[in-house]
Amino acid sequence: VLIFLCTVLAVVTVIFLAYRWDEQVKGSNSRPVIDCPTYPLRVSVSALDNDEILKQGVTARDMEDGDITDGIVVESISQFVEPGHSIITYAAFDSQNKVAKVTRHLYLTDYTSPRFEIIAPLEFSYSTNFTPLSCIMAYDSIDGDISNRVKMTMLNGDDELGTIGAHNVEFSVTNSMGDISKLEAEVVVYDRTYTEMRLIPTIKLNRYLVYCEPNRYLDLVGDVIESIGVMGETYSVEEYENRFGRLEVDEGGYDADEPGVYRVLYTCENGAEYTGSAVLIVVVKGGNSDG
């Protein structure tokens, strides 16, 4: 009987020790488990700098350490799958430095693609050293001022910017998330005498590129033209028309209800010989370069 009892005790001890060993092995090999909602995360652009907002709804547990939600980190945010849509990756580490990862779709609710600003007419004298990029600014809702990233490409491969005439170009800029905005424009290179410079009217706009929401009407004269200058004097549109002649506006098919990119041409004459002009680009949201 004693031998039997000792044998039973030995068997039970072996089984218990084997069970404990198995549990320890499983525990040492297990990784944390991250519980992440299946629905996308939708936040504003400003939340990209706030990990607590980015981690909302995400928890983590470990077999040995228990709740390790506080140790979750935002490992990465991918470049855009499409504008405003990224993939966010979370990671969680346990006390043995084992890691678990999970991904989730991230949408930025107030994101807009990079937008350009034309701060001066794209017209230059042939006799000067000019740089069209000095007239172009670019801003992004994530990166802020990205004007130093703007590039210009000649649309006609045989064209040379240094020659007199009109040149079709494309400006492009890319933000840190890989979103690219493009804008086609015309750069004019002229060769004028001093007399022509004084007598040709100069139409000054308060902006040379406008982004508009659909169905928002833009007064192409009152909202845009700042002044008209000629012979060293500056006039309002009304003053100029009363003294010299009518301002003509070619709206280029502009339609506030139709998304697109429109080129509005302003011209005015000082007599029959001298004609001044200016160009406004209007982008109605939804067009190819609307941002």
Buried (B, 14 or more C-beta within 10 A) or exposed (E): EEEEEEEEEEEEEEEEEEEEEEEEEEEEEBBBBBEBEEEEBEBEBEBBEEEEEBBEEBBBBBBBBEEBBEBBBBBEBBEBEEBBBBBBBBBBBBEBEBBBEBEBBBEBEEBBBBBBBBEEBBBBEEEEEBEBEEBBBBBBBBBEEBBEBBEBEBEEEEBEBEEEEEBEBBBBBBBEBEBEBBBBBBBBBBEBEEEEEBBBBBBBBEBBBBBBEBEEEBEBEEEBBEBBBBEEEEBEBEEBBEEBBEBEBBEBEBEBEEBBBBBBEBBBBBEEEBBBBBBBBBBBBEBEBBB
